Each structure stands twice: as C-alpha cells, then as structure tokens.
C-alpha cells in the first residue's frame, strides 16, 4: 500500500510539471455536408445534461457522482460538435492522440463482469491490468446481494473471493500500479465492489449508468484524476 501512495505522489508531481498539449483554434468554415446524426446526438446529450440544472436547484451544487454523470453528457456533446466542425474544416487542432495502453500502464482496474473487461480491452487497456471480480470481496456482501442464498453455496463463493484477493495481490506485486480503479456499472455489485476495494486497497471508484457509454476521452479523464 505504501508503494501505491508513493507512486501516486510521483505521478501528481510529474503531471503538475507538464504543459497542456491540446491547442485548438478555429477558422472560417469551408463548404461541407452536415452530418445530421452528429447534430442530433449533440442535442440529445445537451438535453440530458440540462436535467441536472433543474435537479440541483436551488444551489446547483453536484456531488462527485452527480458531477461525473453531468460532465459525461457534456463530454459526449463536445465530441459530437468537434466532429461536426471538422466536417467543415473549422477546427485546426494539435490534439494529442489518446494512447489508452500507455495512459493506463500504472493502473490496475477492477470490474464486475467479463463483458466490461472486453470493453476496456477494446478501448485499449491491457487485459493484464484488468481483474474481474464477479463475486464480492467480502462474504457478508453476498448476503446483501442475495439474502436468500443458502449457506452451502457460500462455501464456493468464499473460494472465489480468495482467488480474487490473491489475483489482486499478485498484480500489485508484479505490476506495481500507482493506482487501483474500480470501474463498473452503478448497481449493487459495482457499489459493493467499490466500497470494499476502497477500504482494502485504497481504490478510486467510478460507477457508470451504462458501461457501453464509456468513451476513450472519459476513460482518460478518469485515469488522470
């Protein structure tokens, strides 16, 4: 655990000394074709973000979880708008290409389903840096997930829990990550995995309403926070 904290401090120092590489300028539009789907998607995402304006009245203060969901829609809208502007050569940019594999070299991900592991892999995360915990990290949490589970079944789950902890410890030793991130859907499994991972391993927690909505840019923001 001390190594993780030291690595986190090292990464923060390195980031604070870097200048931003993304510089965007605008020029007069050339002729082009409107991509109606991009405009439609941008509008839908703006409308979704607008709901937070009313739900947060009168203070407009958002919790961390609410802020993540709110900015997710703004990021998606921005991606739609940027793509539309590029259709008309309005954007001249020096935008750093996102290398998810390189970006996540110091990160260990915990998630709840093999499908989520495949999706992270598709985004560019090395599968060696992803652990699927399809059972909770504490046996008592299984009873919260399924109060009717028979005691006989708990013995098998205890073995699965032991395997997951052993896998985490092995990855911590071999990969020496600077941070652990729980990234899962916002359901009881994701909530309990996040809670216990934070308690036991100091993990950061990011729960998403729909995992397939996760984009490269959003994953980049999650990793760099």
Beta strands, then each sheet from edge to edge (+ up, - down):
strand 1: 23-26
strand 2: 91-94
strand 3: 107-111
strand 4: 130-132
strand 5: 179-185
strand 6: 204-208
sheet 1: 1+ 2-
sheet 2: 4+ 3+ 5+ 6+
end
